[in-house]
Amino acid sequence: MQRSRIDTENRLLDAVGQLIAADGLDQIGINRIASHSGINKILIYRYFGGLDGLLRAYYDRTKPIVSVPPIDVNALKGAPLSEFFDVCYQYVIDEFRMLRNNPEAQEFLKADLINNSGLSSILADQKEAALLNMVDELGKLIGTTKGRSFATVVVSAMTLLTFMGQQKRVMMDIDLSSDEGWTEIESALKSIFRGGYLLTQERMASEQQYNQNSAEKTT
C-alpha cells in the first residue's frame, strides 16, 4: 500500500514538471494534472491536500531556485575601487545568466511575484536575506548607504527583462530572447556599474579632501 502511494505521488509530481516545461506554471490545474498523469484527482486532494500542496511538494523536491556563489566580501577589503565594481557587475551577470537558463525557476518566481502564492517564499526569502546581507557588507566597504536602493533597481530590472525574454518579447528593438539582445543588455549594465564607480570615486575623493582640510584647520 505504501509503495503504491509513493508511486502515485511520484507520477503526480512528474506530471507537474512535464506540464510546467510544456505550458508554464500558470496553466496548471487539478484537472490537467489528473488527466496528464492518468490519476484520479481525488488522490491529489487525499495525498497533497489540493493543488497548492502538490506544487509545494514539487517545489520542495526540485528546489529550482538556485544562486551563484556569493561575493567574497573579505577578499575585496583593500581592493581597488574599479575591481570592487567589476566583481559586483560580474556577480549580477552570472546570477541572471543562470536564471535565464532555468525556466522552471522563472515560473516559480513569477507565480510568487504575480499571485503572491508563497510557492517559492521559503527559498526566495532565504535568497533575498542573503543578498541583503551581502549588499550591506559591500556598502560598508565603500562607505555608502545607497547599496540597497541600487541593488533593488538593478535586480528588479534584470528580473523583468529575464521574464520578458522567456516570453520572447522585444523591447526598444532589442530581442530579449536572443544572445545578441542580452549582449546589449549586459553592455548597458556594465555602463551603469561604470557610472557607479565614477560617482563613488568622486565622492570618496571629495570626502578625503574635506577630511584633509579639516585636519589642517585643527593644526
Secondary structure as GFF3:
##gff-version 3
##sequence-region A 1 219
A	DSSP	alpha_helix	2	23	.	.	.	ID=ss1
A	DSSP	three_ten_helix	25	27	.	.	.	ID=ss2
A	DSSP	alpha_helix	30	37	.	.	.	ID=ss3
A	DSSP	alpha_helix	41	48	.	.	.	ID=ss4
A	DSSP	alpha_helix	51	62	.	.	.	ID=ss5
A	DSSP	alpha_helix	73	76	.	.	.	ID=ss6
A	DSSP	alpha_helix	81	100	.	.	.	ID=ss7
A	DSSP	alpha_helix	103	115	.	.	.	ID=ss8
A	DSSP	alpha_helix	121	142	.	.	.	ID=ss9
A	DSSP	alpha_helix	147	166	.	.	.	ID=ss10
A	DSSP	beta_strand	170	171	.	.	.	ID=ss11
A	DSSP	beta_strand	174	175	.	.	.	ID=ss12
A	DSSP	alpha_helix	179	217	.	.	.	ID=ss13
###
